[in-house]
């Protein structure tokens, strides 16, 4: 006597919905990849900036300069280190938001908006600190300049071939650099902030699945 084969369920297994519309939208991928690259560069740059004040004496000695004659204001040193560490933390926020954007997470735009606000604020604060510590920075550059000329003289060279700048010249150039290049880190945050606050993009992000 043949046994009857049990009937298989005619109901197909339930599969997660395929959000085809979310996958075909390209702007999250474009902005996500660009932001990841920008975040990695910002992380490396700020890391180097944080380590620079601590490693400068070592590199100056390797170059043959007398590092003991070069004095950095403690306030300037810790501001540079602190700025670098804060910049690294802000870069990590950007990387987190970028990865979330690539994954089409509904939280991604909120994270990126937070990064935009942090990037703008830290840039403005950085410019302000740059002007407040301008005199300390000028003195540091003068010390490096004097150490360079002394090294040239010790090696039998002609220090006059290394043009020396006055404190006023260095201060004027530093002010120009702060005014012109200080705002450059704000360009991409402003552009990204403008793009992710678009109503159509916000509506698309609200419909993404976690």
N, C-alpha and C positions, 0 to 999 in steps of 0.2 A: 504494500500500500504506500503510495507516494505521499510524502508530507507536503503540505502547501507552504510555499515560500511566503514569509510575512510580507505584507504590503509595505512598500516604502512610502514615506510621507510625500504627498504631492506638493507640499508647501516648500518653496525654495528657501535656503538659509538667508537670514537677514544680513545684509552687508551694509557697512557704513555708507552714507550718502556721498557720492562723488561730486564735490563742489567744482564743477567744470568751469563755471564762470570765474571763480577765484583763481583757478589755475591758468586761465587764458589771459588774465590781466597782466600786463608786462611791467607796469611802472613799479610795483613793489620789488621786483627782481633787479631792475636797473638802479633804483635808489638804494636798495639793500646792499648791492655789490659795491657801489661807489662809496657808501658810508662805511662799509667794513674796511675798505682800503684806506679811507681817510682816518678812521679810528685807529688802525694799526700804525700808521705813520705818526699820528698824534701821540699814541702810547710810547713809541720809540723816542720821538723827539722830546717829550716831557720827561721821560726816564733819563735821557742824556742831560737834560737841563738840570734835573735834580742832583745828578752825580757830578756835574761839572765843577761846582765850587769846591767839592771835596777832592776831586782828582786833579785840579789845576796845578797845585804845587808839585805834584809828582811829575807831570808832563813838562813843567817849566824846568825842573832839575834835569830831566832827560835832555832838554834842549840846551843845557849848559848855563842856564841862568841861575842867579842866586835868589832862590825862592823866599829866603828869610827877609829880603828887602821889599818884598811885595806883600802888603797888608790889605786884607779885605775886611771891611766893617762887619762885625758879627751880625748886625741887623740885615745887611745886604746878603750875607751868606745864608742866613736862615730863611729870608724871604725867597731867595732863589730856590733853595731846597724845597720849601713849603709850596711854592708855586708849581714846581715840577710834580710834586706828589699829588696836589689837587688836580693838575692837568691830567695826570694818569687816571685818577678816579673818574673824571669827567669823560675821558676817552673810553673807559670801560662801560659807562652808561650808554654811550653811542654804539659800542659793539653789541651790547645786549639788545638795544632797540633794533639794530640792523638785522641781527639773527632772527628776532621775532618777526620782523617785516618779511624776511624771506620765507618764513614758515606761515605767513598769512595769519598771524595772531591778532586778535582784536585789541590786545594791549600794546601793540607795537607803536602805534601813533602816539599814545600817551607817553610812552618811554622816550620817544624821539622828541616830542615837544618839551619834555623835561630837560633833555640834553640841550636843545636849542636855547632855552632860558638860562641854563647853567653856563653854556659857552659864551653867551652875550655878556652876562654879568661878570664872569671871571676875566674876560677880555678887557672890559671897562676898568675893573679893579686893578688889573695888571698894568694898564696904562697909567692909572693914577699913582700906583706904587713906583712906577718907573720915574715919574717926575719928582716924587717925594725923595727918592734915593738917588737923584741925579748927581749930587755933589759927591756922594760916596763912590758912585760908579766912575766919575771923572778921576777921582784920586787913584782908584785902582788902575785905570788905564795909564795914568801918568807914571805909576810905579812900574808897570810892565814896560812902558816906553823907556824909562831910565835903566831898567835891568837889561833890556835889549841892547841899548847903546854901550853899557858897561861890558856886556859879553863880547860885542864886536871889538871893543878896545883891547880886552884881554887876549883876544885871538890875533892881535896885530893888525886889525882892520881899521878903516877910517870911519868913525862914528858919524861924520858929517854926511856920509852917503845915506844915512838913515834919517830922513827929515823928521825933526821933532815938532810936535804940535803943542800949542799953549793950552792952558786949562780952558780958556774962553773958546778956543776953536773946537776942542773936544766936546764942550758943553753944547755949543751950537749944533754940531753934527748930531749929537745924541738926541737933542730935542727934535731935530728934523726926522731922525730915524723913528722916534716914538710916534710922532704925528703921522708919518706916512705909512710905516710898516706895522705900527701897533694895531691898526684896525683890520689888517689882512685876515687874522684868524676868525673874524666875524663874518666874512663873506659867505662861506659855505653854510654856516648855521642859519643865516638870514634866508638864503636861497631855499634850503631844505624846509625851514619853517613856513615859507610861503607856499611851497608845493604840498606839504602834508596838511595844511589847513584848508585846502580846496574842498568845497562842499561835496563835489562828486566823489572825491577820493575818500572823504570821511564816511560817506554813505556806503561805499563799497567795503570799507574796513568794518563797518558795523555788521555787515552780513557774512563776514568770514566766520568759519567754524574753528573752535579751539582744537 
